[in-house]
């Protein structure tokens, strides 16, 4: 008798719970179509929108505010074929507006050699653009349109404050797919690479935010929607493999300041290459553990060569690392310690050709101070 009573009570409780959960929309039942037929899908009786995380909401807001300021750039470049016949080639990339007068920052390789530059806004409004400034050494360019209405613009951040691990967002036109948003993080800082023309691009921001052909010239944004870089290159041929590079926005600021002041713009150059050393590796080389930038090579006719900076004299293996020794260790530049790989590039990016910098170097067991007048990077013909 007790067993029967328990079973009846359990059935009643289960039925009540099931009916209640169906009424609240937690258990999906087959739906009936308007004709009384059973539907092929199930779901809650009351539709509920999916909740969005705070990060997702942030991405959405940044995209809404920034996308209108990102443009698609197509340029016409005339080339010659095997029979020396001239034919037009269309190049495509991205750019972004920095003021309401119509100034647009992009990559130099997007507009270099162009006979005609066309800019398409997010709302499909089209403009003809004029080139104003080229900075091939940093693969940057400034172009201008004559706006027919009020423009959306992007804020420029401070790339010197970028940190590995911080969130970044890229907006551009990869493969012609306008208004594409990708997200990632800053993967590394101070990267160097050579572009297809052989130019060495220094101090680049590395990111895993997807960058593809057509993204070139578009903005790399921080989580506040400020531009910290200009998307410039990807690693390897083809499409994204999670290794992309952006030119720090502070380089573009120098270009803008030069244009505003009316002076000729050029990229300053120290003319050294090497590696950052510190800690145990520095101690193993009989250098101060504080470390600095160990010079391997000094470019001929560069500012560093004029100042007498020395490069490596021979190479040794320490642990599993081949290291050049005998070169100067640059420990500070303009009073700031060289405590990271891109410290010298950051300091020089704020300068102009002809400016002087003060270097503290370690040579032959003692520290010394050198004053170096920066030269200009040779521009391609």
Backbone torsions as a table, in degrees:
resi	resn	phi	psi	omega
1	UNK	NA	-47.2	178.3
2	UNK	-61.5	-38.8	179.6
3	UNK	-64.1	-42.8	180.0
4	UNK	-63.6	-42.2	179.7
5	UNK	-62.9	-41.5	179.0
6	UNK	-62.2	-43.4	-179.8
7	UNK	-64.8	-41.8	179.4
8	UNK	-63.2	-41.7	179.5
9	UNK	-64.9	-40.1	-179.8
10	UNK	-64.2	-42.0	179.7
11	UNK	-63.4	-42.5	179.9
12	UNK	-63.2	-42.5	-179.9
13	UNK	-64.4	-46.0	179.7
14	UNK	-60.5	-43.6	178.9
15	UNK	-62.7	-38.5	179.0
16	UNK	-65.8	-44.2	179.8
17	UNK	-63.9	-42.8	-179.1
18	UNK	-64.2	-45.7	-180.0
19	UNK	-62.6	-39.3	179.6
20	UNK	-65.3	-43.2	-179.0
21	UNK	-66.4	-35.5	175.9
22	UNK	-65.2	-43.0	-179.3
23	UNK	-62.7	-34.3	179.9
24	UNK	-84.1	-2.6	176.6
25	UNK	84.9	12.0	-177.5
26	UNK	-84.9	-23.4	179.1
27	UNK	-114.3	125.8	-177.8
28	UNK	-83.1	135.1	174.8
29	UNK	-114.3	151.2	176.9
30	UNK	-56.6	133.1	-179.5
31	UNK	-87.4	156.5	174.6
32	UNK	-105.2	136.2	177.0
33	UNK	-72.9	173.5	-178.5
34	UNK	-62.0	-23.2	178.9
35	UNK	-90.4	5.8	178.5
36	UNK	89.7	0.8	179.5
37	UNK	-82.9	150.7	180.0
38	UNK	-72.7	134.3	-178.7
39	UNK	-73.7	158.7	179.1
40	UNK	-85.8	-0.8	-178.4
41	UNK	-137.2	160.9	178.6
42	UNK	-123.5	158.3	-179.9
43	UNK	-177.2	176.0	179.6
44	UNK	-66.5	149.1	178.6
45	UNK	-65.2	-32.6	179.2
46	UNK	-111.8	116.5	-178.5
47	UNK	-68.2	135.0	178.3
48	UNK	-125.6	133.8	179.3
49	UNK	-72.7	147.3	179.5
50	UNK	-69.1	137.9	177.6
51	UNK	-73.8	142.4	179.7
52	UNK	-108.0	138.6	179.0
53	UNK	-73.7	165.5	179.0
54	UNK	-63.1	-34.4	178.5
55	UNK	-67.3	-41.8	178.3
56	UNK	-63.2	-42.8	178.4
57	UNK	-61.7	-38.9	177.1
58	UNK	-62.7	-44.5	177.9
59	UNK	-59.2	-43.1	-178.6
60	UNK	-62.9	-44.7	-178.3
61	UNK	-66.0	-41.6	178.7
62	UNK	-62.4	-43.6	-179.3
63	UNK	-63.6	-44.0	-179.2
64	UNK	-60.5	-39.6	-176.5
65	UNK	-82.9	-26.4	-173.3
66	UNK	-97.7	-31.0	-171.0
67	UNK	-60.6	-35.2	-178.5
68	UNK	-65.3	-19.7	-179.0
69	UNK	-95.3	-3.8	179.0
70	UNK	-95.6	133.4	-174.7
71	UNK	-121.1	157.6	173.5
72	UNK	-99.2	130.4	-177.3
73	UNK	-116.9	126.0	172.0
74	UNK	-120.2	136.0	-178.3
75	UNK	-128.7	149.4	178.3
76	UNK	-106.0	120.8	179.3
77	UNK	-118.4	130.8	179.6
78	UNK	-93.5	128.1	179.8
79	UNK	-126.1	169.5	177.4
80	UNK	-113.6	140.7	177.7
81	UNK	-90.1	-169.9	-176.2
82	UNK	-58.9	-31.6	-178.2
83	UNK	-93.8	16.4	178.5
84	UNK	63.8	22.1	175.8
85	UNK	-84.4	136.9	-179.0
86	UNK	-83.4	133.0	177.4
87	UNK	-142.7	149.4	-178.1
88	UNK	-84.4	142.2	175.1
89	UNK	-124.8	131.3	179.8
90	UNK	-95.5	125.5	175.2
91	UNK	-105.7	152.3	-178.3
92	UNK	-135.0	144.6	177.8
93	UNK	-163.6	-161.0	-177.1
94	UNK	-128.4	172.6	176.0
95	UNK	-165.9	177.8	178.3
96	UNK	-150.5	146.0	-177.8
97	UNK	-79.6	136.4	-179.3
98	UNK	-115.5	-12.6	171.3
99	UNK	-154.1	166.9	-174.0
100	UNK	-75.7	-6.7	175.7
101	UNK	-78.9	-8.8	176.8
102	UNK	101.6	17.1	176.9
103	UNK	-76.0	133.6	-176.8
104	UNK	-128.7	130.9	173.8
105	UNK	-95.6	137.9	175.9
106	UNK	-151.3	-172.3	175.1
107	UNK	-87.1	147.2	177.1
108	UNK	-62.5	-38.0	-176.6
109	UNK	-70.0	-15.3	177.2
110	UNK	-73.7	-33.6	-174.3
111	UNK	-117.5	-3.4	-176.1
112	UNK	-61.0	131.5	178.0
113	UNK	74.2	13.1	-174.5
114	UNK	-77.1	138.3	171.9
115	UNK	-90.8	-22.8	-179.8
116	UNK	-151.2	133.2	179.2
117	UNK	-120.6	123.3	178.4
118	UNK	-116.3	134.1	-179.1
119	UNK	-114.1	128.8	176.9
120	UNK	-115.1	122.1	-179.2
121	UNK	-77.7	171.9	179.6
122	UNK	-62.7	-29.7	178.8
123	UNK	-89.3	12.6	177.2
124	UNK	74.2	9.0	171.1
125	UNK	-67.7	137.7	-176.5
126	UNK	-116.7	144.8	179.5
127	UNK	-137.4	153.3	165.9
128	UNK	-89.8	138.5	-176.7
129	UNK	-116.8	149.1	176.6
130	UNK	-109.3	135.5	175.4
131	UNK	-74.9	136.6	179.8
132	UNK	-111.9	-51.1	-175.8
133	UNK	-137.8	137.9	172.2
134	UNK	-117.7	138.1	174.9
135	UNK	-130.3	76.5	-176.1
136	UNK	-59.1	-32.5	-178.1
137	UNK	-62.3	-28.0	176.6
138	UNK	-110.2	7.0	-177.8
139	UNK	52.9	47.8	178.6
140	UNK	-125.1	154.0	176.4
141	UNK	-150.4	153.8	177.0
142	UNK	-121.5	124.4	177.6
143	UNK	-124.6	168.5	-175.0
144	UNK	-142.6	140.2	171.8
145	UNK	-114.0	164.1	174.2
146	UNK	-103.9	99.0	-172.2
147	UNK	-67.5	143.7	176.8
148	UNK	-103.3	1.5	179.3
149	UNK	-159.6	175.0	179.8
150	UNK	-66.7	137.3	-176.2
151	UNK	-108.5	148.3	169.5
152	UNK	-84.2	142.9	-179.0
153	UNK	-131.6	162.0	178.1
154	UNK	-106.4	147.1	174.3
155	UNK	-81.8	142.8	177.0
156	UNK	-97.3	126.6	179.9
157	UNK	-89.2	-160.1	-178.9
158	UNK	-120.2	103.7	-177.0
159	UNK	-69.9	-19.1	177.4
160	UNK	-65.6	-20.8	-178.6
161	UNK	-95.7	3.3	179.0
162	UNK	-63.5	142.3	-178.8
163	UNK	-130.3	143.7	176.6
164	UNK	-61.4	130.4	-180.0
165	UNK	102.8	-16.8	-179.0
166	UNK	-73.5	150.5	-177.9
167	UNK	-73.1	140.4	175.1
168	UNK	-138.1	156.1	178.9
169	UNK	-131.0	138.9	178.6
170	UNK	-115.8	135.1	174.9
171	UNK	-125.1	135.2	-179.5
172	UNK	-173.8	-159.4	-174.9
173	UNK	-127.2	60.4	-177.7
174	UNK	-63.2	130.6	-179.8
175	UNK	53.5	29.1	179.2
176	UNK	81.2	3.9	179.7
177	UNK	-85.9	93.5	-170.7
178	UNK	-66.5	149.1	174.5
179	UNK	67.6	34.4	-178.9
180	UNK	-87.2	129.7	178.0
181	UNK	-107.4	131.8	171.0
182	UNK	-130.8	155.2	-178.1
183	UNK	-128.8	158.5	177.8
184	UNK	-177.1	-151.7	179.1
185	UNK	-134.3	165.6	169.0
186	UNK	-73.1	117.7	-176.3
187	UNK	-87.5	-32.7	179.2
188	UNK	-166.1	167.4	179.9
189	UNK	-128.4	156.9	174.8
190	UNK	71.4	27.1	179.9
191	UNK	-74.8	149.6	174.2
192	UNK	-120.4	141.8	176.0
193	UNK	-155.4	162.6	176.6
194	UNK	-105.5	135.5	176.6
195	UNK	-85.4	-176.8	-174.7
196	UNK	-65.4	-23.3	-180.0
197	UNK	-88.7	-1.0	179.2
198	UNK	93.6	-2.5	177.8
199	UNK	-69.5	140.5	177.3
200	UNK	-94.5	120.0	179.1
201	UNK	-100.3	123.7	-172.6
202	UNK	-111.3	154.8	172.6
203	UNK	67.1	30.1	-175.5
204	UNK	-75.8	151.3	172.5
205	UNK	-89.5	123.8	176.6
206	UNK	-94.7	137.7	-179.1
207	UNK	-142.4	154.5	174.3
208	UNK	-99.9	3.1	170.7
209	UNK	-61.9	130.0	-172.7
210	UNK	-59.7	121.2	175.7
211	UNK	-124.1	129.2	-177.0
212	UNK	-132.0	169.4	174.0
213	UNK	-52.3	129.9	-175.2
214	UNK	106.0	-21.1	174.5
215	UNK	-77.4	-18.7	-174.8
216	UNK	-53.7	130.1	178.8
217	UNK	93.2	-11.0	179.5
218	UNK	-80.0	167.5	-175.7
219	UNK	-84.0	145.0	166.2
220	UNK	-106.1	117.0	-170.9
221	UNK	-106.3	150.0	171.6
222	UNK	-89.2	-177.0	-175.0
223	UNK	-71.7	-6.0	174.9
224	UNK	-98.8	-0.5	-179.9
225	UNK	84.7	11.9	178.2
226	UNK	-93.4	145.5	-178.2
227	UNK	-77.2	124.4	175.9
228	UNK	-111.4	-11.8	-179.9
229	UNK	-160.7	163.8	175.6
230	UNK	-111.9	113.4	-177.4
231	UNK	-59.5	126.2	-167.0
232	UNK	-126.9	-43.6	-170.1
233	UNK	-150.6	160.7	172.9
234	UNK	-124.0	160.3	-179.4
235	UNK	-88.3	123.3	177.5
236	UNK	84.4	168.5	-178.9
237	UNK	-76.5	164.0	174.4
238	UNK	82.1	-134.5	-173.0
239	UNK	-104.4	-165.9	-173.2
240	UNK	-69.6	136.2	172.2
241	UNK	-127.4	20.1	177.9
242	UNK	89.2	8.3	177.8
243	UNK	-129.5	99.5	178.0
244	UNK	-122.7	164.4	-176.0
245	UNK	-134.3	141.0	178.2
246	UNK	-127.5	140.6	175.4
247	UNK	-77.4	128.0	-179.5
248	UNK	-54.2	138.0	-175.3
249	UNK	-66.4	-22.1	178.8
250	UNK	-64.8	-24.7	174.3
251	UNK	-67.1	-40.7	179.0
252	UNK	-68.5	-32.3	177.0
253	UNK	-61.8	-40.7	178.2
254	UNK	-61.8	-39.0	177.6
255	UNK	-64.8	-41.9	179.0
256	UNK	-64.7	-41.4	180.0
257	UNK	-65.2	-38.6	178.1
258	UNK	-64.8	-42.1	178.6
259	UNK	-64.1	-42.9	-178.3
260	UNK	-64.8	-37.5	-178.7
261	UNK	-82.9	-9.8	177.9
262	UNK	79.7	9.8	-179.3
263	UNK	-93.5	158.2	178.6
264	UNK	-66.9	135.2	-176.9
265	UNK	-100.3	137.5	174.5
266	UNK	-151.2	153.3	-179.3
267	UNK	-88.3	126.3	179.4
268	UNK	-73.3	154.2	-176.8
269	UNK	-142.6	133.3	173.3
270	UNK	-89.6	-44.8	174.6
271	UNK	95.4	33.4	176.7
272	UNK	-125.0	151.5	170.7
273	UNK	-133.9	151.2	-177.5
274	UNK	174.5	-145.3	-175.4
275	UNK	-148.5	150.3	176.4
276	UNK	-83.7	130.8	177.4
277	UNK	-128.5	150.5	177.6
278	UNK	-164.7	170.9	173.8
279	UNK	63.0	-134.0	-175.3
280	UNK	-61.7	-38.6	-179.5
281	UNK	-65.6	-41.9	177.5
282	UNK	-63.2	-42.8	180.0
283	UNK	-63.3	-37.9	179.4
284	UNK	-65.7	-22.6	178.6
285	UNK	-96.6	11.0	-177.6
286	UNK	59.7	38.4	176.5
287	UNK	-113.3	158.6	177.3
288	UNK	-56.9	137.1	-178.2
289	UNK	-62.5	-22.8	175.7
290	UNK	-56.8	-33.9	175.3
291	UNK	76.5	-164.9	-178.0
292	UNK	161.1	-158.2	-178.7
293	UNK	-96.7	114.0	-179.4
294	UNK	-87.8	117.0	-174.4
295	UNK	-77.5	126.5	174.7
296	UNK	-97.7	-49.2	-175.6
297	UNK	-131.5	146.1	174.7
298	UNK	-120.3	122.7	-177.2
299	UNK	-68.8	136.0	177.9
300	UNK	-59.5	144.2	176.7
301	UNK	61.6	19.2	178.8
302	UNK	-93.2	172.6	177.6
303	UNK	-61.1	-39.7	179.6
304	UNK	-64.0	-40.2	178.9
305	UNK	-65.1	-41.1	178.2
306	UNK	-62.4	-33.8	-178.5
307	UNK	-83.5	-5.5	177.7
308	UNK	84.5	18.5	177.1
309	UNK	-67.7	139.7	-174.4
310	UNK	-106.4	143.9	175.8
311	UNK	-99.7	-176.9	-177.1
312	UNK	-64.0	144.4	179.4
313	UNK	-103.2	-27.8	176.4
314	UNK	-155.9	169.3	-175.2
315	UNK	-119.1	141.0	179.5
316	UNK	-134.0	160.4	176.4
317	UNK	-103.4	121.3	175.8
318	UNK	-119.6	111.9	-172.7
319	UNK	66.0	-120.5	177.0
320	UNK	-108.6	18.9	-174.8
321	UNK	-119.0	132.2	174.0
322	UNK	-89.9	126.4	-174.3
323	UNK	-129.9	135.9	173.4
324	UNK	-83.9	132.7	-178.3
325	UNK	-122.4	162.9	179.9
326	UNK	98.0	-10.4	178.8
327	UNK	-87.3	166.6	178.6
328	UNK	-70.5	148.6	172.6
329	UNK	-105.9	113.9	178.2
330	UNK	-85.1	112.7	-173.6
331	UNK	-97.4	-25.7	-179.5
332	UNK	-153.3	151.3	175.1
333	UNK	-134.3	123.4	-177.0
334	UNK	51.4	41.5	175.0
335	UNK	83.5	-2.3	-179.8
336	UNK	-106.5	133.5	-178.8
337	UNK	-64.3	140.0	175.0
338	UNK	-87.2	84.3	-172.2
339	UNK	-109.6	9.3	176.7
340	UNK	-151.5	162.9	-171.5
341	UNK	-61.5	-32.4	-175.8
342	UNK	-102.2	15.3	-176.2
343	UNK	-62.0	-41.2	-179.5
344	UNK	-68.3	-44.1	178.7
345	UNK	-60.3	-40.3	179.0
346	UNK	-62.9	-44.9	-178.6
347	UNK	-65.1	-40.8	-177.4
348	UNK	-73.3	-28.1	-178.3
349	UNK	-63.8	-19.7	178.9
350	UNK	-87.6	-2.9	-174.8
351	UNK	-103.4	173.9	174.2
352	UNK	-125.1	156.3	174.7
353	UNK	-55.2	134.4	-176.6
354	UNK	99.3	-18.5	175.3
355	UNK	-72.8	154.2	178.1
356	UNK	-106.6	146.5	173.3
357	UNK	-125.3	151.6	178.4
358	UNK	-106.8	122.4	-178.8
359	UNK	-109.7	135.4	168.9
360	UNK	-102.2	118.2	-177.8
361	UNK	-120.6	157.6	176.1
362	UNK	-113.2	121.4	-177.1
363	UNK	-145.0	129.7	175.6
364	UNK	58.4	35.6	176.1
365	UNK	85.1	4.3	178.6
366	UNK	-141.6	158.3	179.3
367	UNK	-92.3	147.6	177.1
368	UNK	-148.4	158.6	-178.2
369	UNK	-113.0	132.3	177.9
370	UNK	-122.9	141.0	173.8
371	UNK	-105.8	123.0	-172.8
372	UNK	-121.1	129.4	175.2
373	UNK	-93.4	119.8	-173.7
374	UNK	-71.2	140.9	176.0
375	UNK	-98.7	179.0	179.6
376	UNK	-102.9	146.8	174.7
377	UNK	-69.6	133.2	177.7
378	UNK	-66.0	130.4	-179.0
379	UNK	-90.4	143.9	179.5
380	UNK	-67.5	150.0	179.0
381	UNK	-76.9	NA	NA
